[in-house]
Amino acid sequence: MSGARLNADLWVYEYISPHDIYCHGVSEVLASKKTEFQDMHIVSSGLYGKALVLDGKWQSCTGEEFLYHEPLVHVACVNHGAPENVLVLGGGEGATVREALKWKSVKRVVMVDIDPIVVEACKEHLPEMHQGAFDDPRTELVVGDALVYLDESVGQWDVIISDLSDPIAEGPSYALFTKEYFEKCRRALKPDGYFVVQAGPVAPPRKDLHVGLVNTVKAVFPNVAHFITPIAAYGSPWGYVMGSAAPIEANPDPAAVDDLLAAKTTGNFLMFDGLTLRGLMSPPKYLRDAVARETRVYTMDTPPQFEADAMGGRAKS
């Protein structure tokens, strides 16, 4: 490519579609393991810092993880206003827990992850992400199945955050993007609780998973909102879906949100504030139109599934 200089010999190839590949140059592989559940790599990249890669999918990286984790956590927490008990399902890097702990009202954050090898690797190699969140006395780490844990914690949670890897057919998470799973999450919430799930890419050619998930959450919760965030390393803006029996503020007042954050959090946001929240809650027309037309509901019999990607290879100059 004219004007390009390649400074890496090892590359993570993520297959975005049958026609598109996103390549991240890797300067060092910090950890590599095939666990009982997935292929894990933690790598250093030249542009985005250190990153977690699961089953060939780029999960998050130190250079821009705040663009993913801040909206994932704080949209639901702002709508609640004063969450005390937060459940994180997945979230191996610890950054989701880190963000939840910014709320002064929070008394307990439980993180349930099925893969202890990934969690331990993230503790060791990604301190920039968890920032000591695992050592906070309010944090409880549970190694186990999210579905089982939900059945044992009915009506306990102010906020449930489903921070799971993509629904890859060979991976551990595909069942956790279904109506049955969302129903378990609703039962585990308090009556005024909020549920949020990371809900896939929203670029026009890749929006199908997201719009299907919005419709599936609508089949479970009376109030639903979907929102998006810009994440360059994913090769697409990314979506989330939030559901609740309680009201969801569709047009938040930026000044009121800023006052709430100043009073009830420890701050230190890189992306999130009242004006950002108003923008997040206004997805573009093509996406709203697609959601309005959607009829699919994902179930255990018909779950959404990505295909696993490849990792490795060498650049050709």
Buried (B, 14 or more C-beta within 10 A) or exposed (E): EEEEEEEBEBBBBBBBEEEEBBBBBBEEBBBEBEBEBBBBBBBBBEEBBBBBBBBBBBBBBBBBBBBBBBBBBBBBBBBBEEBBBBBBBBBBBBBBBBBBBBBEBBEBBBBBBBBBBBBBBBBEBBBBBBBEBBEBEBBBBBEEBBBEBBEEBEEBBBBBBBBBBBBBEEBBBBBBBBBBBBBBBBEBBBEEBBBBBBBBBBBEEBBBBBBBBBBBBBBBBEBBBBBBBEBBBBBBBBBBBBBBBBEBBEEBEBEEBBEBBEEBBEEEBEBBBBEBBBEBBEBEEEBBEBBEEBEBBBBEEEBBBBEBBEBEEEEEE
